[in-house]
C-alpha cells in the first residue's frame, strides 16, 4: 500500500563561496528527477535556493557564475555597518530572480536571517525574494545589514547555518540538508575579509556541533581547501557538489521510496 508522494524539502546551508557547491547538488537532483517540493536556504544556500525556486536553470547559473569576479560584486563603502554596501549584488539578485515575490516562486521557498537588534532568527516568506536573499547573505562586518521595516537583518548563519527546522515547518516529510560550512581544520587567513569570514565560520561550526541536524539525509561536500572569499574556484565547487550529491543519491532514492510505503505494508 502506497502513501501519497512525500513532500521532499531541501535545507541549503551557508558557507560563502563554498556554497556554490549547491549548484552541482541541484544539477544532480534535476538529472536524477529527485522531486523537490520546497526549499529553505541560509546565506549562499538562500541565494542558490532562491534562484532555483524562481525557475532558473542551474546549468545557466553555473555558466553565469563563471563570468563573475569579486570586483563585480563589491561596492566598498565607508565601513560604518559593513565593508560592502550591497548595491551591486542587489541589482544582480533583482535581475536573476526577475524581481519576483515569494508568491510567484515556482517552488515554495524561505530564507533565514537574523534580526541583529533583537537577537532573533527570522524566516522570510513574504515580499520580494531578492530582499530576503540579500538579508540572508549579509555577513556581519562584510555586508551592510538590510533594514526591512523595523528589523535590521544579517546572515541567518549567526544562529542557524543549516535550516532544517524551517524546511520541516514548511511541511517537508523528507528533508535533504546540504551543509557546505566549516567542519574544523586549518584555513589560512591572509587578509581582513578572510579573518572575518573564518571567525564567522568557526562560530557557526561551534553552534552546529551542539545541534543534531534533523534532516533525513545530510550531504556535506569536502570543501575545506576552497577559499571562502574568492570565486576563483567556482568550477571546482560545483564539481564537488555534484560528486557529493551523486554519492548520496542511492540513499536519497531509498529514503523517499520508504516514505511512500505505509508501516507494515
C-alpha positions as CSV (number, residue, x, y, z in Angstrom):
1,X,0.0,0.0,0.0
2,X,1.4,3.4,-1.0
3,X,1.2,6.7,0.7
4,X,0.8,10.0,-1.3
5,X,4.0,11.3,-2.6
6,X,6.0,12.6,0.4
7,X,7.0,16.2,0.4
8,X,10.7,16.5,-0.2
9,X,12.3,19.6,1.3
10,X,15.8,20.9,0.8
11,X,17.7,22.8,3.6
12,X,20.6,24.5,1.9
13,X,23.2,25.9,4.3
14,X,25.7,28.8,4.3
15,X,29.4,28.8,3.6
16,X,30.2,31.9,1.5
17,X,31.6,31.0,-2.0
18,X,31.9,27.3,-0.9
19,X,28.1,27.4,-1.2
20,X,28.4,27.4,-5.0
21,X,28.6,23.6,-4.4
22,X,24.8,23.8,-4.1
23,X,24.7,24.4,-7.9
24,X,26.2,21.0,-8.5
25,X,23.9,19.3,-6.0
26,X,20.8,20.8,-7.6
27,X,22.0,19.8,-11.1
28,X,22.3,16.2,-10.0
29,X,18.8,16.3,-8.4
30,X,17.3,17.6,-11.6
31,X,19.1,14.9,-13.7
32,X,18.0,12.1,-11.3
33,X,14.5,13.5,-11.2
34,X,14.5,13.8,-7.4
35,X,11.3,15.6,-6.6
36,X,11.8,18.9,-4.7
37,X,8.6,20.3,-3.2
38,X,10.1,23.1,-1.1
39,X,13.4,24.8,-0.2
40,X,14.7,26.7,2.8
41,X,18.1,28.4,2.5
42,X,20.6,30.3,4.6
43,X,23.2,32.7,3.3
44,X,24.6,31.3,0.0
45,X,22.1,28.5,0.3
46,X,19.4,31.1,0.2
47,X,20.9,32.7,-2.9
48,X,21.2,29.5,-4.9
49,X,18.0,28.1,-3.5
50,X,16.1,31.2,-4.3
51,X,17.3,31.2,-7.9
52,X,16.4,27.5,-8.2
53,X,12.8,28.1,-6.8
54,X,12.3,31.1,-9.1
55,X,12.8,28.8,-12.1
56,X,16.4,29.5,-13.0
57,X,18.2,26.6,-14.7
58,X,21.3,25.5,-12.7
59,X,23.4,25.0,-15.8
60,X,22.7,28.6,-16.8
61,X,23.5,29.8,-13.3
62,X,26.8,27.8,-13.4
63,X,27.8,29.5,-16.6
64,X,26.8,32.9,-15.3
65,X,28.9,32.4,-12.1
66,X,32.0,31.8,-14.2
67,X,31.6,35.3,-15.7
68,X,31.9,37.0,-12.3
69,X,34.8,38.0,-10.1
70,X,34.9,39.6,-6.6
71,X,35.2,43.1,-8.0
72,X,32.0,42.8,-10.0
73,X,30.2,42.1,-6.7
74,X,31.9,44.5,-4.4
75,X,30.9,48.1,-3.7
76,X,33.2,49.3,-0.9
77,X,31.7,51.9,1.4
78,X,32.7,53.9,4.5
79,X,32.7,50.9,6.9
80,X,30.1,52.1,9.4
81,X,27.9,48.9,9.2
82,X,29.9,46.8,6.8
83,X,32.7,46.8,4.3
84,X,30.4,46.4,1.3
85,X,27.2,48.3,0.6
86,X,25.5,45.5,-1.3
87,X,24.0,47.6,-4.1
88,X,25.7,45.6,-6.8
89,X,24.6,42.3,-5.5
90,X,21.1,43.7,-5.0
91,X,20.9,44.6,-8.7
92,X,22.1,41.1,-9.7
93,X,19.6,39.5,-7.4
94,X,16.7,41.6,-8.8
95,X,17.7,40.6,-12.3
96,X,18.2,36.9,-11.7
97,X,15.0,36.4,-9.7
98,X,13.0,38.5,-12.2
99,X,12.1,40.7,-9.2
100,X,9.6,38.0,-8.2
101,X,7.8,37.8,-4.9
102,X,7.6,34.7,-2.7
103,X,4.1,34.2,-4.0
104,X,5.5,33.9,-7.6
105,X,8.0,31.2,-6.8
106,X,7.7,28.0,-8.8
107,X,8.7,26.1,-5.7
108,X,7.8,27.3,-2.2
109,X,10.9,29.0,-0.7
110,X,12.0,30.5,2.6
111,X,15.2,32.3,3.6
112,X,16.7,32.7,7.0
113,X,18.1,35.9,8.5
114,X,18.8,37.2,12.0
115,X,17.3,40.3,13.5
116,X,20.6,41.5,14.9
117,X,19.0,44.1,17.2
118,X,16.6,41.6,18.8
119,X,18.8,38.6,18.6
120,X,16.1,36.6,16.8
121,X,16.1,34.1,14.0
122,X,13.7,35.2,11.3
123,X,12.2,33.1,8.5
124,X,11.4,35.3,5.5
125,X,8.5,34.2,3.3
126,X,6.9,37.4,2.0
127,X,7.8,40.3,-0.2
128,X,10.4,40.5,-2.9
129,X,12.6,37.4,-2.9
130,X,15.8,39.4,-3.8
131,X,15.4,41.3,-0.5
132,X,15.2,38.1,1.5
133,X,18.3,36.7,-0.2
134,X,20.1,40.0,0.4
135,X,19.3,39.8,4.1
136,X,20.3,36.2,4.4
137,X,23.7,36.7,2.8
138,X,24.6,39.8,4.9
139,X,27.6,38.5,6.7
140,X,28.2,40.8,9.7
141,X,31.2,43.1,9.1
142,X,31.3,42.3,5.4
143,X,27.9,43.4,4.0
144,X,25.9,46.2,5.4
145,X,22.8,44.8,7.1
146,X,19.4,45.1,5.4
147,X,16.7,47.1,7.0
148,X,13.2,45.6,6.5
149,X,10.5,47.5,8.3
150,X,11.6,47.6,12.0
151,X,14.1,44.8,11.6
152,X,17.8,45.1,10.9
153,X,18.7,41.8,9.3
154,X,22.0,39.9,8.9
155,X,23.1,36.5,7.8
156,X,21.0,33.7,9.2
157,X,24.1,31.6,9.9
158,X,24.6,33.7,13.0
159,X,22.1,31.4,14.6
160,X,21.3,28.6,12.1
161,X,23.7,27.5,9.4
162,X,21.5,24.7,8.0
163,X,17.8,25.5,8.1
164,X,16.3,22.0,8.6
165,X,13.7,23.2,11.1
166,X,12.5,25.8,8.6
167,X,12.1,23.2,5.9
168,X,10.1,21.0,8.4
169,X,7.9,23.9,9.3
170,X,7.1,24.4,5.6
171,X,5.6,20.9,5.6
172,X,8.5,18.7,4.4
173,X,8.1,14.9,5.1
174,X,11.6,14.1,3.9
175,X,14.4,16.6,4.3
176,X,17.7,16.6,2.5
177,X,20.2,19.0,4.0
178,X,23.4,20.3,2.3
179,X,26.0,21.6,4.7
180,X,28.8,23.5,2.9
181,X,30.2,25.1,6.0
182,X,33.4,24.7,8.0
183,X,33.9,21.5,10.0
184,X,37.3,22.1,11.5
185,X,40.8,22.1,10.1
186,X,43.5,24.6,9.2
187,X,42.4,27.6,7.0
188,X,45.0,30.3,6.1
189,X,43.7,33.8,6.8
190,X,45.8,36.4,4.9
191,X,43.5,39.5,4.9
192,X,40.7,41.3,6.8
193,X,37.9,39.7,4.8
194,X,39.4,36.2,5.3
195,X,39.7,36.8,9.0
196,X,36.1,38.0,9.3
197,X,34.8,35.1,7.3
198,X,36.8,32.5,9.1
199,X,35.8,33.9,12.5
200,X,32.1,33.7,11.3
201,X,32.7,30.1,10.1
202,X,34.2,29.0,13.4
203,X,31.3,30.5,15.3
204,X,28.8,28.7,13.0
205,X,30.7,25.4,13.5
206,X,30.6,25.8,17.3
207,X,26.8,26.2,17.1
208,X,26.1,23.4,14.7
209,X,28.3,20.9,16.7
210,X,25.9,21.3,19.6
211,X,22.8,20.6,17.5
212,X,21.8,17.5,15.7
213,X,20.9,18.2,12.1
214,X,17.3,16.9,11.9
215,X,17.4,16.0,8.2
216,X,16.8,12.5,6.8
217,X,19.9,12.8,4.6
218,X,22.7,15.2,5.2
219,X,25.2,16.0,2.3
220,X,28.5,17.6,3.5
221,X,30.8,18.2,0.5
222,X,34.5,18.3,1.2
223,X,35.2,22.0,0.7
224,X,37.9,22.9,3.3
225,X,40.5,23.7,0.7
226,X,38.2,26.1,-1.1
227,X,38.8,29.8,-0.4
228,X,35.6,31.2,1.1
229,X,36.3,34.8,0.0
230,X,37.2,34.0,-3.7
231,X,35.0,32.9,-6.6
232,X,38.1,31.7,-8.5
233,X,37.4,28.0,-7.5
234,X,33.7,28.1,-8.6
235,X,34.1,25.3,-11.1
236,X,35.7,23.1,-8.5
237,X,32.9,23.9,-6.0
238,X,30.2,22.9,-8.5
239,X,32.0,19.6,-9.3
240,X,32.5,18.8,-5.6
241,X,28.8,19.4,-5.1
242,X,27.9,17.1,-8.0
243,X,30.2,14.4,-6.6
244,X,28.7,14.6,-3.1
245,X,25.1,14.5,-4.5
246,X,25.9,11.5,-6.7
247,X,27.3,9.6,-3.7
248,X,24.2,10.4,-1.7
249,X,21.7,9.6,-4.5
250,X,21.1,5.9,-3.6
251,X,20.3,6.7,0.0
252,X,18.0,9.6,-1.1
253,X,16.1,7.4,-3.5
254,X,15.8,4.6,-1.0
255,X,14.6,7.0,1.7
256,X,12.0,8.6,-0.5
257,X,10.8,5.2,-1.6
258,X,10.4,4.1,2.1
259,X,8.4,7.2,2.9
260,X,5.9,6.1,0.2
261,X,5.3,2.8,2.0
262,X,2.9,2.5,4.9
263,X,4.4,0.9,8.0
264,X,3.8,-2.9,7.9
265,X,2.6,-2.8,4.3
